[in-house]
Structure formats: structure tokens, C-alpha cells
């Protein structure tokens, strides 16, 4: 794990082992595996609940849970047990708790795995290792989660649920990294899981929303030649929309969850923020301005 942290600090991003959904669903982090100082505030609702299979967590005050917060596990007990055996064979977990740490180094993280077939609800204590430990830790105790969905009809954007998910990003309190969870719809352009350095998180999220922050170093000038940044009715410009993306960010706020949303339309080299209850107002924004909006969504509450 320490080698991965060093690698991402040096390279900016690192592809991790391509675990299957069944393998990741077969294990969970022990709630006390990470020291409290490194856990910080985290989103309680995304912690897997192996002790109560199929039971969704309680909704946060003021709204329903986003899709990513509700655990979905359609695997059979036999498939789950096979996934645990496969992970052990690959060296990503071993039975029993972690060995005592030598200095600052940890010999894996304490976790739980599904028990043997034939024992309903059974689970076994395990040590999570390497990339499995990193992914399980971040997904179990993130301080924020960002999800990007895409409109199936960008020229006629309508507020609606059920948009296809492009990708998600999870961020722990410590260290300062983000875990990218790619949708199968990305057609294998990137590994399913990628670690990115925290300073690249905004760039990645803005890119998902259609802003190419690294294009020839001209990010700050994007949209500057397309006229003044004057808000206008969405109906008047929606014909230029090639894509409409919705960025939802859930941020830990004590036992509650803050849900923040940004709607971005992109087309003809320009970007618009869609505002209003029915997205009736389109506000032109530069790529740098969009990145600033994304950064604001990721900020933790002051008291955190």
C-alpha cells in the first residue's frame, strides 16, 4: 500500500488491479481498521453491511440516497465464496487479522469476507492486502463521492433519474488521493479502478463534464471567443448541446450527507451551466470557471 501511495504522488495517476464487482462485494473493511486520525469524517451510508445482506442503509436527512449509496449484491453464496477463494489465491487477502505493524508500516488492513457456503450470514475475519485494501478502504470510508451521469437526449435536457452513469470518484480523508471507478460504458479506455493525486481530481471531474483542462494549455481561454458570458434561456441554445452531464457530489457532514449538484451542457467548443428548477437558464462558463465550480462542490464543511 505504501508503495502505491508513493507511486501516485510521483506519477499523478496509477491503474490498479481490475477486480470484478463480485470480488469487491465479497469483502468489507473492518470499521476500526484505519486510525481515527486518518479516517476523519466519512460517509457512513456507503459502508458495506455484510452483517445484514440486502438491507439498504438509512437515507440521509433531507433526501433519498443516491444510487451509489445503496449496496446491490446479486451474487449467489457459491459465487461469493468462490470470489473470496480467488482473492486469496491472487494474494490480495489472507485469513485472520493483520500482523502487528512494524513502525509506521501496516501489514494490510483488517477486514471481513463472506463465510463458507452453507452458513447463511457467516463472515470471516481477513487481512486485506495491496490494491484490494486500497480500493476497499476508500470505497468503505470516503469523505466525498462524486458521480457523473449523462443525458440520453442532450438537445432536450430534462431533469430525470436513471441517466447512465459515466464514472464515480471516491476520496478518503487521508491520504489526499481520489479513486476513479469507471463505468463499463467507457469501453475499456482506462482500467476499472485508477488512483489519482488529489490535485488532479478537479481536472478529472471537469473533464467528465466536457472540459478539456489539458488541451494545449488553453483551458483558461475556452469559450472566450464565443461571445460574452451572458445567461440566456436554455431553449434558445439547447440545439448546440452535444452532451449534458450531471455531477452529483455527496460530502460528509457529521452524521449527515450534503448533496451538491452541477448540470453542465457542452457543444460547439462551449460550456453552459444549467440553472433553475427546470434547467431553464443556461449560463456560459469557461473551462477554468467550470473547474472552479467543481472545486467548490468538493470542499468539506468548515467544521469538518
C-alpha positions as a printed Julia matrix, in Angstrom:
304×3 Matrix{Float64}:
   0.0     0.0     0.0
   2.75    2.47    0.89
   4.36    1.8    -2.48
   1.08    2.71   -4.21
   0.82    6.0    -2.26
   4.35    6.9    -3.32
   3.67    5.88   -6.91
   0.57    8.07   -7.25
   2.32   11.04   -5.63
   5.09   10.72   -8.18
   3.12    9.83  -11.34
  -0.17   11.62  -10.71
  -2.29    8.59  -11.52
  -1.92    4.82  -11.25
  -4.06    1.99  -12.61
  -4.98   -0.67  -10.03
  -5.77   -4.36  -10.36
  -9.05   -4.9   -12.3
 -11.17   -6.58   -9.63
 -14.62   -7.83  -10.57
 -17.76   -6.5    -8.91
 -18.24   -9.88   -7.23
 -14.74   -9.77   -5.74
 -15.22   -6.28   -4.31
 -18.66   -7.21   -2.96
 -17.24  -10.26   -1.18
 -15.16   -8.22    1.28
 -15.58   -5.21    3.51
 -13.37   -3.09    5.71
 -13.33   -3.51    9.46
 -14.75   -0.25   10.81
 -11.7     0.3    13.03
  -9.05   -0.8    10.53
  -7.91    2.76    9.8
  -6.81    5.0    12.7
  -9.38    7.66   13.57
  -7.0    10.49   12.67
  -6.77    9.12    9.11
 -10.48    8.26    8.81
 -11.73   11.73    9.59
 -15.41   12.37    8.79
 -16.71    9.89    6.27
 -19.96    8.98    4.55
 -21.49    6.35    6.8
 -24.1     5.28    4.23
 -21.63    3.74    1.8
 -20.06    1.32    4.26
 -20.93   -2.23    3.14
 -23.13   -4.14    5.59
 -22.18   -7.81    5.27
 -23.84   -8.5     8.63
 -27.21   -7.59    7.11
 -27.25   -8.72    3.47
 -29.66   -6.82    1.25
 -30.57   -4.22    3.86
 -30.1    -0.71    2.42
 -28.73    1.96    4.76
 -30.95    4.67    6.16
 -31.48    7.73    3.97
 -29.68   10.91    4.99
 -31.73   13.82    6.36
 -33.49   15.74    3.63
 -33.43   13.29    0.73
 -33.19    9.82   -0.72
 -29.9     8.01   -1.1
 -28.05    8.32   -4.41
 -27.77    5.08   -6.39
 -24.15    4.54   -5.4
 -25.05    4.53   -1.69
 -27.39    1.53   -1.9
 -25.48   -1.77   -1.85
 -26.55   -4.15   -4.61
 -25.45   -7.77   -4.32
 -26.97  -10.28   -6.72
 -24.18  -12.83   -6.3
 -25.08  -16.29   -5.07
 -23.38  -17.59   -1.89
 -21.36  -20.01   -4.02
 -20.15  -17.23   -6.33
 -19.23  -15.04   -3.38
 -17.29  -17.84   -1.7
 -15.5   -18.52   -5.0
 -14.55  -14.84   -5.23
 -13.01  -14.97   -1.74
 -11.02  -18.08   -2.68
  -9.85  -16.39   -5.87
  -8.72  -13.26   -3.99
  -6.76  -15.38   -1.52
  -5.11  -17.27   -4.38
  -4.09  -13.98   -6.01
  -2.51  -12.79   -2.77
  -4.95   -9.96   -2.08
  -6.24  -11.34    1.21
  -5.3   -13.87    3.84
  -7.33  -15.4     6.67
  -7.09  -13.86   10.12
  -6.31  -10.36   11.4
  -3.26   -8.36   10.29
   0.07   -8.96   11.95
   1.36   -6.3    14.32
   2.62   -3.27   12.41
   6.35   -2.64   12.3
   6.75    1.08   12.87
   4.62    3.16   10.52
   4.17    0.32    8.05
   0.94   -1.69    8.14
   0.8    -5.33    7.17
  -2.54   -4.94    5.39
  -5.88   -3.78    6.77
  -8.36   -5.66    8.92
 -11.47   -6.67    7.04
 -14.26   -9.2     6.74
 -15.07  -11.61    3.96
 -18.08  -13.75    3.21
 -18.03  -17.06    5.05
 -18.15  -20.59    3.66
 -21.1   -21.73    1.57
 -23.87  -23.24    3.67
 -23.53  -20.8     6.55
 -26.06  -18.01    5.9
 -24.86  -14.62    7.11
 -21.48  -16.05    8.11
 -18.37  -13.96    7.71
 -14.71  -14.46    8.45
 -12.02  -12.08    9.6
  -9.35  -11.47    6.97
  -6.42   -9.22    6.18
  -6.88   -7.1     3.06
  -3.69   -6.55    1.09
  -2.28   -4.34   -1.67
  -4.76   -2.93   -4.22
  -7.73   -4.72   -2.65
  -7.03   -3.0     0.67
  -6.74    0.4    -1.04
  -9.97    0.1    -3.02
 -11.97   -1.4    -0.13
 -10.73    1.21    2.31
 -11.55    4.19    0.08
 -14.96    2.89   -1.02
 -15.95    1.99    2.54
 -15.0     5.28    4.21
 -14.92    8.15    1.68
 -15.13   11.75    2.79
 -16.85   12.56   -0.52
 -18.15   10.7    -3.55
 -18.68   12.26   -6.98
 -20.87   10.68   -9.66
 -21.26   11.76  -13.27
 -24.33   10.76  -15.27
 -25.09   11.64  -18.89
 -28.35   12.7   -20.55
 -29.61   10.34  -23.26
 -31.13   13.36  -25.06
 -28.76   16.34  -24.69
 -30.65   18.59  -27.13
 -33.75   18.28  -24.95
 -32.39   18.05  -21.38
 -34.96   17.17  -18.74
 -34.43   16.62  -15.01
 -34.79   12.88  -14.6
 -33.42    9.9   -12.71
 -31.94    6.87  -14.37
 -29.34    8.59  -16.55
 -26.45    6.24  -17.43
 -23.51    6.51  -15.04
 -20.23    7.51  -16.69
 -17.94    7.18  -13.68
 -17.57    7.8    -9.97
 -14.76    9.09   -7.81
 -14.27    8.38   -4.11
 -11.89   10.32   -1.87
 -10.63    9.35    1.59
  -9.78   11.87    4.3
  -6.14   10.7     4.23
  -4.08   10.35    2.08
  -5.09   13.01   -0.43
  -6.0    10.86   -3.42
  -9.09   10.02   -5.43
 -10.26    6.58   -6.56
 -11.8     6.58  -10.03
 -14.41    3.88  -10.58
 -15.01    3.6   -14.33
 -18.33    2.56  -15.81
 -18.3    -0.37  -18.26
 -19.61    2.18  -20.76
 -16.14    3.7   -21.01
 -15.3     0.75  -23.3
 -12.11   -0.16  -21.52
 -10.3     3.09  -22.25
  -9.0     3.05  -18.68
  -8.62    0.31  -16.05
 -11.78   -0.13  -13.94
 -10.02    1.5   -10.95
  -7.48    4.31  -11.08
  -5.86    6.26   -8.26
  -5.36    9.95   -8.96
  -3.47   12.52   -6.94
  -5.77   14.97   -5.17
  -4.59   17.93   -7.25
  -5.8    16.11  -10.38
  -9.25   15.28   -9.03
 -10.82   18.55  -10.2
  -9.21   18.17  -13.64
 -10.63   14.65  -14.0
 -14.12   15.64  -12.85
 -14.18   18.73  -15.08
 -13.07   16.51  -17.95
 -16.01   14.18  -17.33
 -18.22   17.26  -17.63
 -16.76   18.05  -21.04
 -13.93   20.5   -20.24
 -10.51   19.54  -21.61
  -8.32   21.17  -18.97
  -5.08   19.97  -20.56
  -5.75   20.99  -24.17
  -2.69   22.87  -25.43
  -2.58   24.91  -22.24
  -5.55   26.97  -23.44
  -8.01   25.89  -20.73
  -8.33   29.4   -19.36
  -9.34   30.74  -22.77
 -12.0    28.14  -23.57
 -15.19   29.83  -24.69
 -13.64   33.32  -24.58
 -14.02   33.78  -28.35
 -17.62   32.61  -28.48
 -19.18   35.81  -27.2
 -19.89   37.35  -23.78
 -20.85   35.09  -20.86
 -24.47   36.23  -20.69
 -27.18   33.92  -19.26
 -29.9    33.02  -21.74
 -32.96   30.74  -21.89
 -31.91   27.13  -22.28
 -34.48   26.62  -25.05
 -32.65   29.15  -27.22
 -29.27   27.39  -27.12
 -30.1    23.73  -26.45
 -29.75   22.93  -30.16
 -26.0    23.42  -29.74
 -25.75   20.9   -26.88
 -23.75   17.83  -27.83
 -23.72   16.49  -24.26
 -25.37   17.24  -20.93
 -23.77   15.82  -17.8
 -24.88   15.87  -14.2
 -22.23   15.92  -11.49
 -23.54   14.91   -8.07
 -21.25   15.13   -5.06
 -22.05   13.73   -1.62
 -19.93   15.25    1.15
 -19.68   14.03    4.73
 -21.09   16.47    7.29
 -21.03   14.75   10.67
 -23.7    12.02   10.62
 -25.45   13.76    7.71
 -24.75   13.96    4.0
 -24.58   17.12    1.9
 -25.74   16.51   -1.68
 -24.48   19.02   -4.26
 -25.31   19.06   -7.97
 -23.91   20.69  -11.08
 -25.52   20.48  -14.54
 -23.2    21.14  -17.49
 -24.02   21.32  -21.2
 -21.24   21.16  -23.79
 -21.26   21.8   -27.52
 -19.54   23.74  -30.31
 -16.5    24.31  -28.1
 -18.54   25.98  -25.35
 -19.88   25.09  -21.9
 -23.03   26.16  -20.09
 -24.19   25.7   -16.51
 -27.88   24.82  -16.47
 -29.72   26.52  -13.62
 -33.27   26.8   -12.36
 -35.77   24.22  -11.18
 -36.39   23.04  -14.74
 -32.9    23.99  -16.02
 -34.5    26.85  -17.88
 -31.42   29.1   -17.69
 -28.11   28.41  -19.49
 -25.12   30.32  -18.12
 -21.99   30.27  -20.35
 -18.84   29.33  -18.46
 -15.17   28.95  -19.4
 -13.26   25.74  -18.73
 -11.46   27.41  -15.83
 -14.78   28.66  -14.49
 -16.18   25.16  -14.7
 -13.16   23.79  -12.83
 -13.79   26.39  -10.1
 -17.41   25.26   -9.81
 -16.28   21.64   -9.48
 -13.71   22.53   -6.82
 -16.41   24.29   -4.79
 -18.53   21.13   -4.81
 -15.67   19.12   -3.27
 -15.0    21.43   -0.32
 -15.64   19.95    3.1
 -17.81   21.87    5.55
 -15.78   24.3     7.66
 -16.49   22.38   10.87
 -15.07   19.19    9.32
